[in-house]
Amino acid sequence: MSTPYLTGHYTPHVDEITVRDLAVDGHLPPELTGRLVRNGHNPKPGVTPAHWFKGSGMVHGIRLRDGRAEWYRNRWVRTPALDGAPYMADGGPDLTASTAGTHVIEHAGRLLALCEANLPFELTAELDTVGAYDFGGKLTTAMTAHPKSDPVTGELHFFGSSPFPPFLTYHVATADGEIRFSQEVPGATASLKHDFAVTERYVVFVEGSVTFDPAETSGIPYGWSDAQASRIGVMPRGRGGAEKIRWFAIEPGNMLHAANAYEDRDGRVVVEGPVVDREGFRLSWNWWTGRPGRGTEPVSRSLTRRWTVDLAAGRVGESVIDDLTVEFPTINDERLGREHRYQYAVSFPDERGVGGYGVVKYDRVTGGRQLRPVGDGRLPGEAVFVPAAGATAEDHGYLLTVVGDLKEDASRLLVLDATDLAKAPVATVHLPRRVVAGIHGSWIADA
């Protein structure tokens, strides 16, 4: 039986390459001066991990400048785990034995490859590995793969989670990269916390129905539990806020990625993100582990849900706001923590095979949804928003997505007009190989 995360769009590369002067159709806007860097799982030749997420991280970079695509390169993140070092050592977890394959961000001039069970790994601008980074010795927990950079203060908000106490530790780093404070969050459990959200005044954690399961044999010790209470924790931002966290019950489910959170005009905390139910988690997990009874896609029954937390009344309103199977939600990050109108995602066929791959745009004011299919045999990656020069509207900018094509065994970087996904691509960059379908990435502007 084939392993789904090592076949088709997910077939790993066996080498590292650098190719310069890539062909471009259309016109690359001058404000696209920087690097699109994307991360994903790519085990070395001969290695078959027992779980998709156990595959070693490989970063892919595309350098754009002055209307040209200067280079493409791919590099493994050279952590101890790449050479087989175990996560659990005699003295406990080795936070440097990371796959470093989930995300890649830039903060305070450092490019960091992330995996939620470990320390970040610093990379050079050319994607070579520098080594594990612990914020000058101040980070002693793992670091989430989904930190949040406040667009106003420049602070980096993140957390470390563990299946063992302390289950959750919250950190804030300054804009220049110094950890300002760290605090344990009381009342947290071993529930899987892959992502979280921040608003102008609050930090929001979502504990779902997936929690630590020591009987799980894939190397990722989590599983669905009907006994695990699903809830949202809302705590004030700032030093000492953890002691004031409040937990609110929600319907069972599991959210991997938050689109955004904000405070509405009535002071309620609104959170959105794709959520799976028990069957969706079962189908997805079996795909991630290559077991029978799996779905045909890495995400199944993943529907966008909205929670509205009324802090004054002590209750939560909850609804599924769309019937499209989506994942990897993104926004214009200048709206992070503030009310946003537009959000984007990647669509997948549902568990019955209905629908297809595409890039989605939601208008939260009109309730409209625009879907751009990418064609048969093609899979788009996470759509990263980049503002246009002099932008005056929230969606005035570009969506950058790497689209793999199985028929041509090739990939392209599409630059889409975020104001209207029906328009022809602003530019298409032809990449020198089919890029393995990955997870998350970032646009890192030169400015």
N, C-alpha and C positions, 0 to 999 in steps of 0.2 A: 504494500500500500504506500502510495506516495505521501510525502510530508508536505502539506499545503503551503507552509511558510518557507519552503525551499524550492518551489516550482512556480512556473508562470511568471507573473509580475514580480515575484519574490525570489527568483533564482539568484543566488549570491554571485558576486564577482569573485574572481580568483586572483586578481592583481590590482595594483595601483598604477594609474596613468596620469600624465599631464598633457593636455592638448591645447595649443594656443591658436588665436585668430579663428574663432568659430564663425560659421556662416550665419547671417542674420537676414531674415525677410522682414520688410516693413522698416519702421524707424524707432530706434530706442530713444526715449526721451532723455534729454541731458541730465535731468534730476536723478535718473537711475545711474548713479555713480557710486559704486560700492560692490558688495558681495552678497549673493544669496547663498547661504550655507544651510545644508539640510542633513539631518542625521537619520540613521536607521540601522536595523540589525542585519549583519552580514558575517556569518561564521566563516572561519578560515577553511580552505579546502580540506576535506576529510573529516570535518567536525559536524555532527548532527546533534544540535541541542535538543533537549527534551521539551522545550517550550520556546515559542517564537521570541519571547522577551529575553531568553538566555543567550541569543546570538550576539556575538561581539559587535560593537558599534563601528560604523563606517560613515565618515562625513564626506559629503559631496559639495563642492564649491563652484560657483560660476561668477567670474569677475567681469563687471560691466563698467565702462568708462568712455565718455565722449562719443556716445553712439556706437561703440564697438563692444563685442564680447571678447575680452582679451584672453580668457582661459577657462578651462574646466579641469578640475582635478578631483580625485578621490583618495582618501587615506583612512586606514584603520586607526582608531584611537588606541594607542599602544599602552594599555593598562596591564597589570599583572594577570588579569583574567584572560586576556588575549592569548597568553602562553600557558593557560590551564590552571592558574592559581585559584584555589577554592575561596569562596566567600567566607565560610566558617573555618576558622583556624583554632588551634588549641586554646588561645587566649580569648576567643570570641570572634565576632565579625571583623573581617578585614575590610575597612571602608575604602581601601584603595583597589580592591579586587572587583572592579566595576566593568560591566559591559559598556557603559558610557554611550549607549545607543539610542536614547529616547529623544533628546532635544539638544539644541546648541544655541546659546545666547551670547550677547556681549554686554558686559557691565564694567564701568570704570576702566575701559581700555583692555579688558581681558576677555578673550574668547573662551567660553566654557562649554564642554560637552557634559551632558547630564544624564544620570540614571538615579531614580529615587531612592535606591537602597545604599547609595555610596556617596563619597565626596565627589565634587566636580573635578574634571580634568581640563587643565589649561592647554590651549592650542595656539600655535603661531598664526599669523595672518595667512600663511601658505598651508595651513592645516596640519602641520607637523605637531607631534605631541611634546609638550613641555613637561607635564607631570601632574600629580594630584595637587589640588589647591584647597587649602583649609583656612583662607582668610587670615593668614599670619598666626595660625594656631588657635584662633578663636572659635572655629567651627569644629565641634566635637561630635556632632550627630551627622547622619546622612542628610542630603539636601534634595528636596523635591525637584523633579524635572520641569516643574511649571512655576518658577518664581514670577512675581509681578513687579514690574517697574512702574512706579507712580509717575505719570507724565508731568505732574506739577512739581513735586519735590525732588524727583530723581532717585528717591530711595528704592531699594530692592527689598521686597517682602518675600519671605520664603519660610519653609518649615522642614523639619525632619520628622518622619514617622517611623514607628517600629512595632513589630508584633509583641514586644515585651516592654514593660514600664521602663522609662516614661514613654507612653504611647505617642505623644505629640509635643514637639518643641517648636516654638515660633521664633523667628529671627528677623531682624531688620538691619540692613546695611545702608550706610550713607551713599550719596551719589558718587563719592570718590572711593568706595569699596571697603570701608571700615565697618565691621559689625558694631552697631550702636548698642543693641541689647539683645538678649535671648531670654525666653521664659517658657517654662513648662506650662501646658494647658491642662488644667484640672478637668476631670470628668470624661476625658477622651477614652476611647476603647481601642481594641486591636483591629477595628474595621479598616478596610483598605481606603487610604486617602491619597489618591493619585494627583489630584488638583484641588484648588481652592479659589477663593475670590476675595477681592478687597473693594470697598467703597471709599468715599471720602472720609468717613468716620469709623468704619467697622471692618473687621476681618471675618470672613465667612467660611466655615468648614462644613462639608457634607459627609456624613457617615452613612453609608448604604448597607445593603444586606450581604455584602461580600466581606469576609473577615478571615483572620488567621486560622489556618487549618493544617495542623501538623501531620495529618494523614495524607496530604496531597504529595504526590510523588514526582511531579514535573520539575521540581527545583524552585518553583514559585509557590510558596506555602499559603495559598489563599483559596477560598471556596465560598459558595453561596450558603447562607445559613438563615433559615426562617426564624431562628431564635435571636438573631442579631437585630436589634432595634434600629430602624432607619430614622435619622434626625439631622437637623441643621443646627450648627452652633454659631452664634453671633456674638462677637466680643469687640469691645472698643479698641481702636488702634492706639498705639502708644505704650510706653512702659507701664506695666501694672495692669494692662487691660485684660490679661488672661484670667485674673481672679474674678472678673465680672462677666465671664462668658455665660450665655443662656442657651439652653438646648431645647429644640422644638421638634416634636414628632412629625414625621412625614410618611408617605406611603412607601412600601418596600420597593427597592430598585437599586441600581448601581450607576452612578455617574462617573465616567472617567474624566471628562473635560468640561470645564465651565466656559461658556461663551463670554459672560461678563456678569457683574453685579453692580447695583447702584441704589441710591435712596431716592424714592419718588417724592412728589411734592407734599405728600402727607406723612413723610418720614418713614415710610415702610421700606424694608430692604427687599429688593427684587433680584432674583438669581435665575439664570437660564443655562441650560446645557442638555445635551443628548443623554438619555437614560435608558437602560435596558431592564426588562423584567426578568423573572427567574428563567423562563424559557430562552429568552434572548441571551442571557449570560451563559446558559448551558451550551447553546449552539456556538457561541463565540469562543468560549473556553476550549471546547473540543476542537475547534479549528486551530486555536493557538497551540494546542498540545498534539495535534495530529491524531486524535482519538476518533473512533466510530461515533456516529450520531452527531456529527458536526454540521454546521451550516456551510454554504458555498462561499461565504465571504468572511473576512476577519471580524466584521461587526454584523449582528443580526438584531432586528427589532429595536433598533436604537433611535428613539423618537425624542424630539426636543420638548423638554418639560420646563415649565415656569413655576417657581415658588415665590409667593409674596408673603413676607414675614412681617406681621403687624406686631411690633414690639410693645405698643401700648396695650393692645387687647390680649396679647399673649397667644396668638393663633397664627396658623399658616394657611394661605390659600394655595391650591395646587392644581395645575391643569396641563394636559398635553396639547401643545399649540400647533402641531403639524403632524401629518401622517406619513411623511417622507423619511426613509431610513438615511440618516446622516451621521457623520462624525467629523472630527477635527474642526470645530467652530473657531472662527477668527473674527476680529473687528478691526476698525481703525484704532490702533493702540493709543492715539491721542484722547480717546474717549474711555480708556480703561478706568473703571471705578466710578464713572459718570454715566448718566443716562445716554444711551446710544440709540440711533434710529436704525442703522443697518448692521447686519451680521452676515457672515459667509460660512460655507461649509462644503464638504465633499459628500455627494450622494452615492449610495450603493444600492444594488438590487436588494429587495426584501428577502425574507426567509423562503418565499415561494419562487424566487427568481424573477419577480415582477419589478420592472424599472431598470435603471442602468446607471452607469457611472456618469458623474457630471459635477459641475461647480454650481453652487446655489447661492442666491442673494435673497435675503429677507428684508422687507421694509416693515418695521415694527409699528409704524404710524398707520399705514394703510392696510396692513395685514397681507400685503402682496408677497408673492414668491416668484422669483425668476430662476429658471433652471437652464443651464447651458450644457447639453450633452457633449461628450468629447468624441464619440464614435465607437464603433465596434472594435473590441480588442484593445481599447485604450483606457488607462486608469490615471486620473489626475491626482497629484499630491496636494497636501494642505495648501490652501490659497493664502498667501501672505500679502497683506495690504501695504502699499507704499503711497503716501500722499503725493499729489502733483505739486509742482512748484506754484506757490501763491494760491493754494487751494482755499476756497471760501465756503465750501460745502463738505459735510462729513464724508460723502462718498466720492469726492473729487480726487481721483487717484487711480492706482493700478493694482490689479491682482496678479501676483506672480505664482505660477503653478507649473511644476515639472510633470509632463504627461508621458507615460510609458506606452509604447505601441508594440504589442506582441507580434502583429503581422509583419511589421518592418524590422523588428528587433532593434528598435531605436527609441530615443526620447527627444522631446523638445521642451524648451522653456517657453511657455506662452505668457505674454504680457497682455492682459485683458483690461479694457476700459471698465473700471468699477462702476461707473454711472449707468452702464447699459451692457449687460453680458451678451446681448444679441449682436452687438457690433463685431466686425471682423477683428482679430487680434491686432493690437497696436504694433506688436513685433513678435516674431518667432525666432528663437535662437536654436539652431540645430546642434544637438549635443553629440559627441563622438561615440556614444554607446547607449544601450538601454540602461537607464539608471534604475537600480533596484527600488521597488516601491518601499517608501520609508515612513517615518513617523512625523517628526516636527522639524521646523527650521526657522531661520530668522533672516530678515534683510538687515544688513549692517552697512549703513551709509558711511561714506568717507568723512562727511562733515561731522 
